[in-house]
Amino acid sequence: MDKWLSHPTAIKIISIVIALLLWAVVHFDPESTPAAVTSNTDKKIIEAAQIIPTGLDEAKYSLVQMEPTVVRIMVEGRRSKLLTAKDEDYIITADLTGLGEGEHVVPLTYTMPSGVNLLEISQRTIKVDIEEIQTKSFDLGLKTSGTPSSGYIVGTPSLVGKETAPSVKVTLPKDEMEYVGSVSATVSVEGAKSTVEDKKASVVVYDTEGKVMEHAITDPKIVDVEVPVTPPIKMVPLQISYTGSLPEGLSIASIKPEIDKVAVYADQKTLDALEVYNGVTIDLGAVEQSGTVKAKVTKLDGIVMVEPAEINVEVNVVSWEALTLTRAIQLTNVGEGLFAEISKPQTGEASLTIHGAPDVLSAISDKDLQLTADLQGLKAGTHTIKLSTTVPRFVTVTNEEAALTATVIIGEKSDPVTADPETSGGTTKPDPTPTPEPSATPDEEESTPSPGSGNDGGNDGNGATNAGGEPSSGSSANANG
């Protein structure tokens, strides 16, 4: 034996065998051995694997109940597979294909991730309750939620580009359809300071108790809603102003706007101070005959919005007539401690020639036509005063300017009378008692400076009258006669 082992050929053979053994040890794959496979396999329990119903004809039926909805499963596989697989990768299904209305017992099927096997499942079948569905149309209600910015007002919501909301198709099991209470879409206006535009809102179905019917299907599901959000609003009487003059020989018998009030939007402080809205001006120079005139309603300073933006005004034009009336001259604003008397004209009266529509002239009363001498700031002495006239709207005074003046003597109340009381008119005589001032010009009358100042539209073409036919206090709205 020793001789064999010492033989060179034997030594070479032994060396080759040892080399092969070493190579086999180095390149051996431990996973290929049964022992290695066992050591890398693990189990996993999923307590609530979701059951997915499939195959139901949802155009005709609805799955109203499924018991149970989850199952417990135990799976086995390589540890690496179990660690990387998600719960939703373990698919448990119930095939409802071909099933109709009623209760059914359905077997479960499963699909596991690659390299994973199902060992146990808590149950192999489930119970399902299937009902026939119905589709019915309901009116869509639009609602708002939240509170706009302080002082702002929420208007009526509407669908974008549509005057009325369409009906909505609601699909439900037929046994639940009778419990539908309302269908609506809600838009938030929380903190809004302007109109909420193109707001997308989900259509929601509520039952008769106001609870959301979650599984109801609607068509459409979403709508575009617009909600007006405006500052405070106030209805204000409309006052019409005039500019320009009617053609020679014509006078206005009446002007009647189609509305007498406008909706004004502004902050509350501005609205509180607003009594009339003088935002409409009619150019009488463009009026040649009776008819309807379109007039824009101008947005004044401090006003956010006014509605309507344009109105129709009915203008009645007739041939003028002339009328001459005599009125006593009233003295106003006599200084404290002073008296005043009219020395010229001696009668204390003056005649006025006026032009206007026949019906307007025939209705003139004493209070409608007045002559006034304003003594504001005048001291003792003799003064020539230009008289002011108060005339109804659409009436023009045509006297020469010199014919509407008065000479007034002002003196101290302790002074003797300087004019013959029997021949002077309009005298304010010395008297221990203060001289009472004439009553204020009535609200329905309009004050006009000296003669010949009037064309239709009043002084400087800026007369005004309210929509109800009453002139504004202190304004001058005369019309050529």
Secondary structure, 3 states (H helix, E strand, C coil): CHHHHCCHHHHHHHHHHHHHHHHHHHCCCHHHCHHHHHHCEEEEEEEEEEEEEECCCCCCEEEEEEECCEEEEEEEEEHHHHHHCCHHHCEEEEECCCCCCEEEEEEEEEECCCCEEEEEECCCEEEEEEEEEEEEEEEEEEEEECCCCCCCEECCCEECCCCCCCEEEEEEEHHHHCCEEEEEEEEECCCCCCCEEEEEEEEEEEECCCCECCCCEEECCEEEEEECEECCEEEEEEEEEEECCCCCCEEEEEEEECCCEEEEECCHHHHHHCCCEEEEEEEHHHCCCCEEEEEECCCCCCCCEEECCEEEEEEEEEECEEEEEEEEEEEECCCCCEEEEEEECCCCEEEEEEEECHHHHHCCCHHHCEEEEECCCCCCEEEEEECEEEECCCCEECCCHHHHEEEEEEEECCCCCCCCCCCCECCCCCCCCCCCCCCCCCCCCEEECCCCCCCCCCHHHCCEEECCCCECCCCCCCCCC
